[in-house]
Amino acid sequence: MYYKIINNNKENWILLIHSICSDMRVFDKYIDSLSNLYNILLLDLPGHGISRDIPMNYDIQNEVVEIMNKNNIPKVDIWAVSLGAIISIKIMEKYPERVSSAVLEGAAFGLKNRLYYNMFYMFNIVGSYIPSGIWLKLFTDVVISGKNKKRIVNQMKEYAKDINTQTILQWLKFMEHEYKRNICNVANSIPIKKVYIIGSKDNVFKPCIVKHIAQNDFNQIVVLENCSHLCHLDINVDIAKMLG
């Protein structure tokens, strides 16, 4: 798995994990501001960016912690988006001592209703016959809305142009595995500070977060108005403040 280290000689580290059909470039505009406070570890998830055509397994949290160990990174804050939020929960579940806090943006922990679940599982069955470009169009049409939709969709197309259907299907199977073990319950059981940020117009994933994530000393839900699924592409988000 390809990764990038930006060592700013700071005391603290932040780990950035992108969504499906993107790569570490989605965080580019935030690097300068985060560098004022953190050393930064960025990943290209298997099959994305420079980590192309790398077999993916359900224990990706082990691979992430191996990268931390290799680079003498004792502990991180996390900013993770969509699929990345699922991976973050797996890291916190198995290695809680390695995570200080997390901002989970557009956490893809579950779908709006039974119809969306049925469509999700059906795609996992027939998806190998659907070109990745068509899948991306379907995905963005469903989860992206608002005045910035055209710009965001064009960005996603650029990030995803070299991603193949098999990569998408592998990650959707990974998500299905986590849904079946009820990742919301797992997340609620982890005593680490987690801030869930989600767009008010994210009608696919917001209902699950609002319904199933308990707000308490460890979980806070922040709804950003006039945003859809990928809030950080819609507006400037002050991640450092949320982690603080």
SETOR-31184 format. One record per residue: residue number from 1; residue in three letters; chain; z, y, x of N, C-alpha, C in turn. Coordinates in nm, 3 decimals, always signed. Each point is the difference from the previous one (the first is absolute). Layout:
residues N
NUM,ALA,A,Z,Y,X,Z,Y,X,Z,Y,X
...
end
This chain:
residues 244
1,MET,A,+0.000,-0.118,+0.085,+0.000,+0.118,-0.085,+0.000,+0.124,+0.089
2,TYR,A,-0.096,+0.089,-0.023,-0.010,+0.120,+0.081,+0.109,+0.100,-0.039
3,TYR,A,+0.057,+0.064,+0.099,+0.100,+0.103,-0.025,-0.016,+0.113,+0.099
4,LYS,A,+0.060,+0.113,-0.032,-0.007,+0.118,+0.086,+0.138,+0.061,+0.010
5,ILE,A,+0.038,+0.036,+0.122,+0.129,+0.064,+0.027,-0.024,+0.146,+0.036
6,ILE,A,+0.075,+0.089,-0.064,+0.002,+0.141,+0.040,+0.144,+0.030,+0.041
7,ASN,A,+0.022,+0.004,+0.130,+0.135,+0.020,+0.051,+0.021,+0.148,+0.029
8,ASN,A,+0.083,+0.063,-0.081,+0.029,+0.142,+0.013,+0.135,+0.028,+0.066
9,ASN,A,+0.054,-0.104,+0.063,+0.130,+0.011,+0.067,+0.110,+0.044,-0.096
10,LYS,A,-0.009,-0.051,-0.122,+0.102,+0.026,-0.099,+0.097,-0.118,-0.007
11,GLU,A,+0.113,+0.024,-0.061,+0.100,-0.107,-0.013,-0.040,-0.100,-0.107
12,ASN,A,-0.063,+0.047,-0.106,-0.029,-0.085,-0.116,-0.148,-0.036,-0.010
13,TRP,A,-0.024,-0.114,-0.067,-0.136,-0.051,-0.020,-0.032,-0.004,-0.149
14,ILE,A,-0.129,+0.018,-0.031,-0.047,-0.022,-0.136,-0.119,-0.095,+0.005
15,LEU,A,+0.000,-0.095,-0.091,-0.107,-0.098,-0.015,-0.083,+0.037,-0.122
16,LEU,A,-0.132,+0.011,+0.017,-0.091,+0.037,-0.108,-0.088,-0.119,-0.036
17,ILE,A,+0.003,-0.039,-0.129,-0.076,-0.116,-0.046,-0.090,+0.042,-0.116
18,HIS,A,-0.129,-0.017,+0.017,-0.099,+0.047,-0.097,-0.018,-0.097,-0.117
19,SER,A,-0.087,+0.038,-0.092,-0.029,-0.079,-0.120,-0.118,-0.095,+0.025
20,ILE,A,-0.030,-0.082,-0.099,-0.119,-0.084,+0.006,-0.124,+0.089,+0.002
21,CYS,A,-0.105,-0.047,+0.068,-0.128,+0.071,+0.008,+0.012,+0.137,+0.066
22,SER,A,+0.088,+0.011,+0.099,+0.008,+0.122,+0.080,+0.041,-0.041,+0.141
23,ASP,A,+0.050,+0.093,+0.079,+0.052,-0.032,+0.133,+0.089,+0.115,+0.045
24,MET,A,+0.042,-0.004,+0.124,+0.099,+0.098,+0.048,-0.051,+0.144,-0.006
25,ARG,A,-0.130,+0.020,-0.014,-0.054,+0.136,-0.006,+0.048,+0.078,-0.122
26,VAL,A,+0.049,-0.069,-0.104,+0.045,+0.073,-0.120,+0.120,+0.090,+0.031
27,PHE,A,+0.067,-0.025,+0.112,+0.116,+0.081,+0.037,-0.034,+0.113,+0.097
28,ASP,A,-0.126,+0.016,+0.035,-0.038,+0.093,+0.108,+0.056,+0.140,-0.020
29,LYS,A,-0.008,+0.054,-0.121,+0.040,+0.139,-0.019,+0.151,+0.020,+0.008
30,TYR,A,+0.076,-0.111,+0.004,+0.146,+0.010,+0.006,+0.056,-0.024,+0.140
31,ILE,A,-0.086,-0.038,+0.093,+0.049,-0.039,+0.133,+0.071,+0.115,+0.071
32,ASP,A,-0.058,+0.119,-0.006,+0.061,+0.114,+0.072,+0.139,+0.032,-0.053
33,SER,A,+0.016,+0.004,-0.133,+0.131,+0.034,-0.055,+0.102,-0.110,+0.026
34,LEU,A,-0.042,-0.125,-0.010,+0.092,-0.110,+0.027,+0.039,-0.006,+0.148
35,SER,A,-0.092,+0.043,+0.086,+0.027,-0.003,+0.145,+0.110,+0.096,+0.041
36,ASN,A,+0.032,+0.096,-0.084,+0.110,+0.091,+0.030,+0.135,-0.069,-0.009
37,LEU,A,+0.004,-0.113,-0.070,+0.127,-0.069,-0.024,+0.003,-0.143,+0.052
38,TYR,A,-0.117,-0.061,+0.012,-0.005,-0.145,+0.025,-0.096,-0.038,+0.111
39,ASN,A,+0.026,-0.115,+0.061,-0.104,-0.081,+0.060,-0.064,-0.079,-0.114
40,ILE,A,-0.128,-0.030,+0.012,-0.073,-0.056,-0.114,-0.064,-0.133,+0.037
41,LEU,A,+0.017,-0.098,-0.089,-0.068,-0.129,+0.011,-0.091,-0.014,-0.120
42,LEU,A,-0.131,-0.014,+0.025,-0.098,-0.019,-0.107,-0.064,-0.137,+0.012
43,LEU,A,-0.034,-0.060,-0.114,-0.063,-0.132,-0.004,-0.133,+0.007,-0.072
44,ASP,A,-0.094,-0.083,+0.044,-0.114,-0.037,-0.083,+0.027,-0.141,-0.050
45,LEU,A,+0.023,-0.014,-0.129,+0.031,-0.132,-0.054,-0.117,-0.096,+0.022
46,PRO,A,+0.025,-0.130,+0.009,-0.107,-0.097,+0.021,-0.117,+0.021,-0.096
47,GLY,A,-0.120,+0.002,+0.059,-0.121,+0.019,-0.078,-0.036,+0.145,-0.024
48,HIS,A,+0.081,+0.093,+0.052,-0.021,+0.143,-0.021,-0.014,+0.072,+0.135
49,GLY,A,-0.078,+0.108,+0.000,-0.012,+0.079,+0.121,-0.046,-0.082,+0.118
50,ILE,A,+0.075,+0.008,+0.110,-0.035,-0.075,+0.121,+0.049,-0.144,-0.008
51,SER,A,+0.093,-0.030,-0.091,+0.049,-0.138,-0.016,-0.091,-0.078,-0.094
52,ARG,A,-0.126,-0.006,+0.032,-0.096,-0.062,-0.091,+0.000,-0.152,+0.013
53,ASP,A,-0.019,-0.065,-0.115,-0.021,-0.145,-0.006,+0.109,-0.079,+0.070
54,ILE,A,+0.124,+0.048,-0.013,+0.114,-0.071,+0.057,+0.068,-0.077,-0.112
55,PRO,A,+0.023,-0.130,+0.016,+0.066,-0.076,-0.108,+0.135,+0.061,-0.036
56,MET,A,+0.027,+0.005,-0.128,+0.123,+0.060,-0.051,+0.091,-0.110,-0.053
57,ASN,A,+0.130,+0.013,+0.025,+0.095,-0.096,-0.056,+0.110,+0.074,-0.074
58,TYR,A,+0.078,-0.073,-0.077,+0.102,+0.061,-0.084,+0.121,+0.047,+0.079
59,ASP,A,+0.006,-0.030,+0.129,+0.113,+0.040,+0.082,-0.036,+0.117,+0.091
60,ILE,A,-0.078,+0.092,-0.051,-0.044,+0.113,+0.082,+0.117,+0.083,+0.051
61,GLN,A,+0.116,-0.006,-0.070,+0.116,+0.075,+0.048,+0.040,-0.045,+0.140
62,ASN,A,-0.022,-0.127,+0.033,+0.032,-0.049,+0.134,-0.092,+0.064,+0.105
63,GLU,A,-0.127,+0.015,-0.034,-0.094,+0.062,+0.092,+0.038,+0.145,+0.027
64,VAL,A,+0.042,+0.071,-0.105,+0.038,+0.140,+0.017,+0.122,+0.012,+0.092
65,VAL,A,+0.099,-0.084,-0.021,+0.121,+0.006,+0.083,-0.029,-0.044,+0.143
66,GLU,A,-0.094,-0.091,+0.019,-0.040,-0.037,+0.136,-0.059,+0.120,+0.074
67,ILE,A,-0.079,+0.081,-0.072,-0.055,+0.121,+0.060,+0.113,+0.096,+0.037
68,MET,A,+0.098,+0.015,-0.088,+0.115,+0.085,+0.031,+0.074,-0.052,+0.123
69,ASN,A,+0.021,-0.130,+0.007,+0.070,-0.058,+0.115,-0.077,+0.024,+0.129
70,LYS,A,-0.130,-0.020,-0.006,-0.084,+0.016,+0.119,+0.007,+0.141,+0.055
71,ASN,A,+0.020,+0.096,-0.088,+0.000,+0.141,+0.040,+0.140,+0.061,+0.002
72,ASN,A,+0.103,-0.086,-0.002,+0.140,+0.044,+0.010,+0.035,+0.103,-0.107
73,ILE,A,-0.044,-0.027,-0.122,+0.031,+0.087,-0.113,+0.114,-0.066,-0.078
74,PRO,A,+0.121,+0.051,+0.010,+0.113,-0.069,-0.062,+0.004,+0.010,-0.151
75,LYS,A,-0.042,+0.117,-0.053,+0.018,+0.024,-0.143,-0.100,+0.107,-0.044
76,VAL,A,-0.044,-0.008,-0.125,-0.099,+0.095,-0.049,+0.038,+0.053,-0.138
77,ASP,A,-0.046,+0.121,-0.029,-0.022,+0.041,-0.138,-0.141,-0.047,-0.034
78,ILE,A,-0.028,-0.015,-0.129,-0.131,-0.048,-0.042,-0.059,+0.094,-0.104
79,TRP,A,-0.128,+0.027,+0.016,-0.079,+0.059,-0.108,-0.113,-0.097,-0.028
80,ALA,A,-0.003,-0.055,-0.120,-0.097,-0.102,-0.034,-0.065,+0.030,-0.134
81,VAL,A,-0.127,-0.036,-0.013,-0.079,+0.034,-0.118,-0.050,-0.126,-0.069
82,SER,A,+0.026,-0.011,-0.131,-0.059,-0.104,-0.087,+0.030,-0.141,+0.053
83,LEU,A,-0.101,-0.071,+0.047,+0.021,-0.132,+0.062,+0.101,+0.009,+0.114
84,GLY,A,-0.006,+0.109,+0.077,+0.094,+0.017,+0.111,+0.144,-0.002,-0.045
85,ALA,A,+0.027,+0.045,-0.123,+0.137,-0.002,-0.052,+0.050,-0.143,-0.016
86,ILE,A,-0.088,-0.091,-0.041,+0.038,-0.141,-0.012,+0.037,-0.056,+0.137
87,ILE,A,-0.081,+0.030,+0.101,+0.028,-0.047,+0.135,+0.133,+0.058,+0.050
88,SER,A,+0.026,+0.125,-0.034,+0.126,+0.063,+0.041,+0.121,-0.071,-0.058
89,ILE,A,-0.009,-0.038,-0.126,+0.111,-0.074,-0.062,+0.023,-0.132,+0.072
90,LYS,A,-0.108,-0.067,+0.040,+0.015,-0.126,+0.073,+0.067,+0.022,+0.135
91,ILE,A,-0.032,+0.112,+0.066,+0.067,+0.032,+0.127,+0.148,+0.025,-0.025
92,MET,A,+0.032,+0.082,-0.100,+0.141,+0.033,-0.028,+0.079,-0.121,-0.047
93,GLU,A,-0.066,-0.089,-0.071,+0.067,-0.120,-0.050,+0.042,-0.092,+0.116
94,LYS,A,-0.090,-0.021,+0.095,+0.029,-0.095,+0.109,+0.067,+0.066,+0.120
95,TYR,A,-0.032,+0.128,+0.023,+0.053,+0.069,+0.118,+0.065,+0.132,-0.042
96,PRO,A,+0.103,-0.003,-0.081,+0.059,+0.125,-0.049,+0.055,+0.088,+0.111
97,GLU,A,+0.040,-0.061,+0.109,+0.058,+0.076,+0.112,-0.105,+0.082,+0.075
98,ARG,A,-0.129,-0.022,-0.030,-0.107,+0.069,+0.071,-0.056,+0.120,-0.076
99,VAL,A,+0.054,+0.026,-0.121,-0.053,+0.109,-0.083,+0.114,+0.092,-0.041
100,SER,A,-0.018,+0.131,+0.023,+0.099,+0.099,-0.040,-0.018,+0.042,-0.145
101,SER,A,-0.123,+0.033,-0.037,-0.031,+0.044,-0.135,-0.150,-0.009,-0.019
102,ALA,A,-0.044,+0.016,-0.126,-0.143,-0.015,-0.027,-0.044,+0.090,-0.114
103,VAL,A,-0.119,+0.056,+0.015,-0.071,+0.064,-0.110,-0.112,-0.094,-0.040
104,LEU,A,+0.003,-0.044,-0.126,-0.098,-0.095,-0.051,-0.086,+0.072,-0.102
105,GLU,A,-0.123,+0.029,+0.039,-0.090,+0.080,-0.083,-0.092,-0.089,-0.081
106,GLY,A,-0.003,+0.023,-0.132,-0.087,-0.079,-0.086,+0.024,-0.149,+0.014
107,ALA,A,+0.128,-0.038,+0.009,+0.034,-0.140,+0.027,-0.068,-0.094,-0.100
108,ALA,A,-0.082,-0.089,+0.051,-0.079,-0.089,-0.086,+0.080,-0.126,-0.033
109,PHE,A,+0.114,+0.019,-0.068,+0.092,-0.110,-0.027,-0.031,-0.075,-0.129
110,GLY,A,-0.087,+0.053,-0.081,-0.032,-0.065,-0.126,-0.094,+0.089,-0.079
111,LEU,A,-0.066,-0.059,-0.098,-0.103,+0.071,-0.074,+0.050,+0.047,-0.136
112,LYS,A,-0.081,+0.083,-0.063,+0.042,+0.072,-0.121,+0.041,-0.094,-0.113
113,ASN,A,-0.081,-0.101,-0.027,+0.025,-0.087,-0.114,-0.070,-0.133,+0.020
114,ARG,A,+0.011,-0.086,-0.099,-0.056,-0.135,+0.010,-0.151,+0.001,+0.017
115,LEU,A,-0.069,+0.096,-0.062,-0.145,+0.010,+0.014,-0.038,+0.023,+0.146
116,TYR,A,+0.072,+0.092,+0.067,-0.029,+0.026,+0.141,+0.031,-0.122,+0.087
117,TYR,A,+0.108,-0.071,-0.031,+0.032,-0.122,+0.074,-0.110,-0.103,-0.017
118,ASN,A,-0.049,-0.018,-0.122,-0.105,-0.098,-0.025,-0.127,+0.035,+0.076
119,MET,A,-0.034,+0.130,+0.002,-0.118,+0.044,+0.075,+0.019,-0.024,+0.150
120,PHE,A,+0.123,+0.025,+0.048,+0.031,-0.020,+0.142,-0.016,-0.148,+0.038
121,TYR,A,+0.057,-0.089,-0.079,-0.009,-0.142,+0.032,-0.142,-0.052,-0.016
122,MET,A,-0.074,+0.052,-0.097,-0.139,-0.042,-0.017,-0.084,+0.040,+0.120
123,PHE,A,+0.025,+0.121,+0.051,-0.076,+0.044,+0.117,+0.029,-0.091,+0.119
124,ASN,A,+0.124,-0.045,+0.012,+0.033,-0.090,+0.111,-0.077,-0.131,-0.008
125,ILE,A,-0.044,-0.035,-0.120,-0.076,-0.124,-0.019,-0.149,+0.022,+0.028
126,VAL,A,-0.055,+0.110,-0.050,-0.144,+0.021,+0.008,-0.039,+0.104,+0.105
127,GLY,A,+0.100,+0.057,+0.068,-0.026,+0.112,+0.088,-0.094,-0.028,+0.115
128,SER,A,-0.009,-0.124,+0.044,-0.088,-0.032,+0.113,-0.147,+0.024,-0.033
129,TYR,A,-0.032,+0.012,-0.128,-0.137,+0.025,-0.041,-0.030,+0.149,-0.019
130,ILE,A,+0.102,+0.085,+0.023,-0.015,+0.143,-0.024,-0.005,+0.072,+0.134
131,PRO,A,-0.106,+0.074,+0.031,-0.007,+0.076,+0.127,+0.118,+0.098,+0.010
132,SER,A,+0.047,+0.022,+0.122,+0.118,+0.083,+0.021,-0.022,+0.143,-0.050
133,GLY,A,-0.124,+0.050,+0.011,-0.027,+0.135,-0.049,+0.021,+0.015,-0.149
134,ILE,A,-0.037,-0.103,-0.075,+0.021,+0.002,-0.145,+0.149,-0.010,-0.032
135,TRP,A,+0.071,-0.085,+0.075,+0.145,-0.010,-0.022,+0.067,+0.134,+0.025
136,LEU,A,-0.038,+0.069,+0.109,+0.061,+0.129,+0.032,-0.028,+0.101,-0.111
137,LYS,A,-0.121,-0.001,-0.054,-0.032,+0.093,-0.108,+0.088,-0.028,-0.122
138,LEU,A,+0.015,-0.128,-0.035,+0.086,-0.035,-0.114,+0.143,+0.044,+0.025
139,PHE,A,+0.049,-0.024,+0.121,+0.138,+0.035,+0.035,+0.022,+0.150,-0.009
140,THR,A,-0.089,+0.077,+0.064,+0.020,+0.145,+0.001,-0.017,+0.060,-0.139
141,ASP,A,-0.090,-0.055,-0.080,-0.017,+0.052,-0.137,+0.127,-0.019,-0.082
142,VAL,A,+0.073,-0.107,+0.028,+0.121,-0.030,-0.078,+0.120,+0.081,+0.050
143,VAL,A,+0.018,+0.008,+0.132,+0.126,+0.056,+0.052,-0.008,+0.145,+0.046
144,ILE,A,-0.119,+0.056,+0.015,-0.014,+0.138,+0.045,-0.049,+0.087,-0.115
145,SER,A,+0.067,+0.112,-0.021,-0.041,+0.093,-0.104,+0.031,+0.142,+0.045
146,GLY,A,-0.034,+0.097,-0.082,+0.034,+0.138,+0.030,-0.112,+0.077,+0.068
147,LYS,A,+0.026,+0.127,+0.029,-0.102,+0.090,+0.052,-0.047,-0.038,+0.140
148,ASN,A,+0.081,-0.075,+0.075,-0.037,-0.038,+0.136,-0.063,-0.139,+0.009
149,LYS,A,-0.032,-0.058,-0.114,-0.048,-0.139,-0.001,-0.123,-0.019,+0.087
150,LYS,A,-0.099,+0.086,-0.011,-0.124,-0.018,+0.076,+0.027,+0.000,+0.149
151,ARG,A,+0.081,+0.095,+0.047,+0.032,+0.007,+0.142,+0.075,-0.125,+0.047
152,ILE,A,+0.099,-0.044,-0.078,+0.079,-0.117,+0.039,-0.085,-0.126,+0.001
153,VAL,A,-0.084,-0.017,-0.101,-0.087,-0.117,-0.006,-0.095,-0.002,+0.120
154,ASN,A,-0.054,+0.113,+0.038,-0.089,+0.005,+0.117,+0.075,-0.036,+0.127
155,GLN,A,+0.126,+0.045,+0.012,+0.081,-0.039,+0.115,+0.021,-0.150,+0.002
156,MET,A,+0.035,-0.057,-0.115,+0.023,-0.145,-0.007,-0.126,-0.078,+0.037
157,LYS,A,-0.115,+0.048,-0.042,-0.126,-0.067,+0.034,-0.021,-0.001,+0.150
158,GLU,A,+0.034,+0.110,+0.066,-0.016,+0.008,+0.144,+0.092,-0.099,+0.071
159,TYR,A,+0.126,-0.007,-0.043,+0.095,-0.092,+0.062,-0.040,-0.146,-0.024
160,ALA,A,-0.057,-0.027,-0.117,-0.022,-0.139,-0.043,-0.140,-0.053,+0.028
161,LYS,A,-0.085,+0.079,+0.064,-0.140,-0.038,+0.009,-0.023,-0.129,+0.078
162,ASP,A,+0.091,-0.035,+0.090,-0.017,-0.122,+0.079,+0.092,-0.114,-0.044
163,ILE,A,+0.070,+0.018,-0.112,+0.091,-0.103,-0.049,-0.078,-0.096,-0.090
164,ASN,A,+0.019,-0.130,+0.022,-0.075,-0.097,-0.079,+0.082,-0.055,-0.116
165,THR,A,-0.070,-0.064,-0.091,+0.064,-0.051,-0.122,+0.109,-0.101,+0.033
166,GLN,A,-0.021,-0.082,+0.103,+0.099,-0.102,+0.033,+0.133,+0.063,+0.041
167,THR,A,-0.006,+0.112,+0.073,+0.123,+0.072,+0.036,+0.073,+0.047,-0.125
168,ILE,A,-0.074,+0.060,-0.093,+0.061,+0.047,-0.124,+0.066,-0.115,-0.074
169,LEU,A,-0.069,-0.112,-0.010,+0.055,-0.115,-0.073,+0.126,-0.054,+0.068
170,GLN,A,+0.001,-0.003,+0.131,+0.121,-0.046,+0.071,+0.119,+0.086,-0.036
171,TRP,A,-0.021,+0.131,-0.002,+0.111,+0.089,-0.029,+0.040,-0.004,-0.148
172,LEU,A,-0.094,-0.021,-0.088,+0.036,-0.014,-0.141,+0.080,-0.129,-0.023
173,LYS,A,-0.033,-0.105,+0.072,+0.079,-0.123,-0.008,+0.142,+0.024,+0.051
174,PHE,A,+0.010,+0.078,+0.107,+0.131,+0.039,+0.054,+0.080,+0.074,-0.107
175,MET,A,-0.064,+0.096,-0.067,+0.068,+0.075,-0.106,+0.041,-0.093,-0.114
176,GLU,A,-0.088,-0.092,-0.038,+0.032,-0.095,-0.106,+0.123,-0.083,+0.036
177,HIS,A,+0.007,-0.042,+0.126,+0.116,-0.076,+0.047,+0.128,+0.081,-0.016
178,GLU,A,-0.005,+0.129,+0.033,+0.119,+0.084,-0.010,+0.035,+0.029,-0.146
179,TYR,A,-0.099,+0.014,-0.086,+0.028,+0.021,-0.142,+0.072,-0.122,-0.059
180,LYS,A,-0.043,-0.118,+0.041,+0.060,-0.122,-0.056,+0.145,-0.017,+0.043
181,ARG,A,+0.037,+0.056,+0.113,+0.141,-0.011,+0.041,+0.080,+0.124,-0.041
182,ASN,A,-0.062,+0.086,-0.082,+0.064,+0.118,-0.059,+0.050,+0.095,+0.108
183,ILE,A,-0.094,+0.068,+0.062,+0.034,+0.088,+0.112,+0.090,+0.116,-0.042
184,CYS,A,-0.005,+0.040,-0.127,+0.090,+0.108,-0.045,+0.146,-0.041,+0.014
185,ASN,A,+0.031,-0.123,-0.038,+0.137,-0.048,+0.015,+0.041,-0.008,+0.147
186,VAL,A,-0.094,-0.044,+0.084,+0.027,-0.004,+0.143,+0.031,+0.140,+0.052
187,ALA,A,-0.084,+0.097,-0.038,+0.018,+0.138,+0.045,+0.135,+0.056,-0.046
188,ASN,A,+0.037,-0.028,-0.124,+0.128,+0.050,-0.052,+0.120,-0.056,+0.075
189,SER,A,-0.017,-0.118,+0.060,+0.113,-0.066,+0.066,+0.021,+0.048,+0.144
190,ILE,A,-0.091,+0.082,+0.052,+0.006,+0.041,+0.141,+0.080,+0.131,+0.013
191,PRO,A,+0.112,-0.001,+0.072,+0.086,+0.119,+0.010,-0.045,+0.096,+0.110
192,ILE,A,-0.124,+0.044,-0.010,-0.057,+0.099,+0.092,-0.057,+0.113,-0.085
193,LYS,A,+0.017,+0.123,+0.045,-0.051,+0.115,-0.075,-0.152,-0.009,-0.016
194,LYS,A,-0.046,+0.005,-0.126,-0.142,-0.006,-0.029,-0.034,+0.110,-0.100
195,VAL,A,-0.097,+0.083,+0.034,-0.049,+0.103,-0.090,-0.138,-0.043,-0.049
196,TYR,A,-0.012,-0.022,-0.129,-0.128,-0.038,-0.059,-0.068,+0.127,-0.049
197,ILE,A,-0.116,+0.032,+0.056,-0.074,+0.113,-0.053,-0.125,-0.054,-0.070
198,ILE,A,-0.024,+0.054,-0.117,-0.110,-0.053,-0.081,-0.060,+0.113,-0.083
199,GLY,A,-0.129,-0.001,-0.013,-0.068,+0.105,-0.074,+0.020,-0.013,-0.150
200,SER,A,+0.013,+0.113,-0.066,+0.018,-0.001,-0.146,-0.119,-0.063,-0.072
201,LYS,A,-0.117,+0.003,+0.065,-0.121,-0.055,-0.061,-0.036,-0.138,+0.051
202,ASP,A,+0.092,-0.062,+0.074,-0.022,-0.138,+0.045,+0.038,-0.093,-0.114
203,ASN,A,-0.094,-0.024,-0.088,+0.029,-0.081,-0.118,-0.007,-0.150,+0.025
204,VAL,A,-0.035,-0.039,+0.121,-0.007,-0.143,+0.033,+0.135,-0.051,+0.052
205,PHE,A,+0.060,+0.073,+0.096,+0.121,-0.049,+0.067,+0.127,+0.074,-0.041
206,LYS,A,-0.011,+0.123,-0.045,+0.120,+0.077,-0.036,+0.086,-0.069,-0.105
207,PRO,A,-0.057,-0.057,-0.108,+0.086,-0.063,-0.102,+0.093,-0.107,+0.055
208,CYS,A,-0.050,-0.079,+0.095,+0.082,-0.106,+0.059,+0.116,+0.058,+0.079
209,ILE,A,-0.027,+0.102,+0.082,+0.104,+0.061,+0.082,+0.107,+0.063,-0.088
210,VAL,A,-0.042,+0.078,-0.099,+0.093,+0.069,-0.088,+0.086,-0.099,-0.079
211,LYS,A,-0.061,-0.111,-0.040,+0.071,-0.097,-0.082,+0.092,-0.092,+0.079
212,HIS,A,-0.042,-0.040,+0.119,+0.070,-0.110,+0.069,+0.077,+0.040,+0.125
213,ILE,A,-0.024,+0.118,+0.054,+0.076,+0.042,+0.119,+0.124,+0.077,-0.046
214,ALA,A,+0.115,-0.052,+0.037,+0.128,+0.061,-0.040,+0.026,+0.123,+0.086
215,GLN,A,+0.028,+0.113,-0.063,+0.034,+0.120,+0.076,+0.150,+0.000,+0.028
216,ASN,A,+0.033,-0.001,+0.128,+0.141,-0.006,+0.042,+0.011,+0.063,+0.138
217,ASP,A,+0.107,-0.031,+0.073,+0.020,+0.060,+0.132,-0.109,-0.038,+0.099
218,PHE,A,-0.070,-0.111,-0.026,-0.101,-0.048,+0.093,-0.142,+0.025,-0.047
219,ASN,A,-0.020,+0.029,-0.127,-0.134,+0.018,-0.055,-0.011,+0.133,-0.073
220,GLN,A,-0.100,+0.077,+0.037,-0.029,+0.125,-0.070,-0.148,+0.000,-0.037
221,ILE,A,-0.031,+0.041,-0.123,-0.138,+0.009,-0.045,-0.037,+0.147,-0.015
222,VAL,A,-0.107,+0.041,+0.066,-0.050,+0.137,-0.009,-0.141,-0.006,-0.057
223,VAL,A,-0.021,+0.061,-0.116,-0.131,+0.004,-0.063,-0.065,+0.134,+0.034
224,LEU,A,-0.117,-0.005,+0.063,-0.073,+0.122,+0.038,-0.103,+0.031,-0.107
225,GLU,A,+0.011,+0.119,-0.055,-0.087,+0.039,-0.111,-0.145,+0.015,+0.046
226,ASN,A,-0.089,-0.035,-0.091,-0.145,+0.017,+0.019,-0.057,-0.079,+0.117
227,CYS,A,+0.069,-0.108,+0.039,-0.051,-0.089,+0.104,-0.029,-0.136,-0.063
228,SER,A,-0.094,-0.072,+0.060,-0.023,-0.137,-0.044,+0.061,-0.096,+0.102
229,HIS,A,-0.070,-0.102,+0.042,+0.063,-0.106,+0.079,+0.030,+0.042,+0.145
230,LEU,A,-0.094,+0.064,+0.065,+0.014,+0.035,+0.141,+0.043,+0.145,+0.012
231,CYS,A,+0.129,+0.023,-0.018,+0.053,+0.137,-0.008,-0.032,+0.082,+0.125
232,HIS,A,+0.010,-0.063,+0.118,-0.017,+0.076,+0.124,-0.143,+0.046,+0.021
233,LEU,A,-0.096,-0.058,-0.072,-0.137,+0.048,+0.005,-0.025,+0.107,-0.106
234,ASP,A,+0.088,+0.006,-0.099,-0.012,+0.100,-0.107,+0.061,+0.133,+0.041
235,ILE,A,+0.121,-0.006,+0.058,+0.074,+0.121,+0.038,+0.067,-0.024,+0.135
236,ASN,A,+0.056,+0.104,+0.060,+0.079,-0.015,+0.122,+0.141,-0.045,-0.038
237,VAL,A,+0.042,-0.110,+0.055,+0.130,-0.059,-0.032,+0.093,+0.015,+0.120
238,ASP,A,+0.118,+0.053,-0.022,+0.097,+0.020,+0.108,+0.082,-0.128,+0.019
239,ILE,A,-0.057,-0.093,+0.075,+0.063,-0.131,+0.020,+0.129,+0.013,+0.079
240,ALA,A,+0.001,+0.083,+0.102,+0.122,+0.016,+0.082,+0.117,+0.045,-0.085
241,LYS,A,-0.024,+0.091,-0.093,+0.107,+0.049,-0.086,+0.052,-0.112,-0.090
242,MET,A,-0.090,-0.084,-0.049,+0.042,-0.110,-0.087,+0.081,-0.104,+0.076
243,LEU,A,-0.038,-0.024,+0.125,+0.074,-0.094,+0.082,+0.137,+0.056,+0.041
244,GLY,A,+0.006,+0.133,+0.014,+0.124,+0.063,+0.044,+0.108,-0.009,-0.106
end
